[in-house]
Amino acid sequence: MAREFIARTRYRIVSDPNKADAVLRGTVTNYIAGATIVVQNATAVDVHVYLQLSLTERATGKVLFSRPAMEVRERYEVSVDPKQYFEESDAALDRVSRTLAQQVVTAILENF
C-alpha cells in the first residue's frame, strides 16, 4: 500500500501515526479462494479479499474516506500438479496484494 501511495501521489508515508496528517486503517474481514473451472490439465482459482477501510484526519478525527465493505478479486490458472499450484498461488497472492493496493489508492484519490 505504501509503495502505491508513493508511486502515484505526492504524499509522504510515515511509520508513526502520531506524526501523520491522516491515518489509513484497514481490516481484512474475509479471504476466499476456490477453484472455479476445470479444463483438461488446468484449473482457474478465484481469490476474493474483503476489507473494511477508513482514512481519518488525525487532528480532528474527521473521516475522509470510508469503505466498510470493499472487495478485490483476482483469478489465476494453475496446473493440476500440486507443486505448480503452490508456486502459482504465491505469485497470485502477490498480484492480489498489488491489485488491492492499486484499487484502494484509486478509490481514495477519486474521493478527493
N, C-alpha and C positions, 0 to 999 in steps of 0.2 A: 504494500500500500504506500509506504513512504517513497519508494522508488518512482512510483507512478505520479505521485504529487510533485516530486522534484522534477521529473521529466516534463510534465505538462503545465506546471504553474510557476508562479514567482514566489510561492510560499516557502518558508523555511520549516523544517521539521525539527522539533526539539524533543529530547527524551523526558524532560521534567514537565509534567502538566501544569505545575505552578508557574512556569515561565512562559506558557503558551498563551496566545490570544484566544484560541479556540481549541477545544478538545474533541476529537473523534472517538467515540466509544462504539464498540460493536460486539455482538454475541452471535456465534453460530448456534442457531436453535435446532437445526436438523441437518443431517447429511445422509443422502440416499444414493446408492449406486447399485444398478442391477442390469442384467443382460436383457436386451430388448429384441434382438433379431439374431437368428442363427441361420447362416447361409454357408453351405459346404464346410470350409475349414475356418471360418471367421465368425465372430460374434460382435455385435455392437453393444456397447455399455453406455448407459445414460447415467450421468452424475448430476445430482441436484443438491445445491447448497442453499440453505435458508438462513437469513440473517436478520437481526434487529440492529439498526444503526441510528446514531444521533450525533450531530455536530453542535456543540454548545459553546457559546461565548463564555469564556472563563470568568471574566469580571462581573457580568450581570446575570449569568445563568440562563440567558435567552437562548432558546433552541433555534438554531439557524437552519438546520436540515434534519429531517427525520424520515426514516423508512422502517416502520415496525415489522414489515414482512417482505423483505427483498429476497428474490430467488435468482440464482445464477445456475445455468445449465450448460453442460458440455457433453458431447458424445464422442466416443472413440471406438475404433475397431481393434479387436485383438484376435490372435490366433487361438485355437482351442488348446494349443500346447501350454500347459500351466507355467512353464518358465517364461515364455514370451508374455503371457498375461501379466505377471507381476512386474516385469520390466516396463511394459507399456502403461501399467497402472500408475507407476511413479511419475512417468512423463506426463500422463494425463492429469494427474493432480497438480503438477507444476503449471500446466496450461489453465486449469480451472482457477488456480490462485491468481494468475496474470489476468484472466478474463474478469474475475471478481474485482480485482483492483481497478481495472480499466472502467468497468461499469459503475463502481462506487464513485470514482473521481469524476466521471462524466455526469452522473446524476447530481453530484454536489455542484459542479460548475454550471450546469444548466439551471440550477435553482437560484443562481445569483444573476 
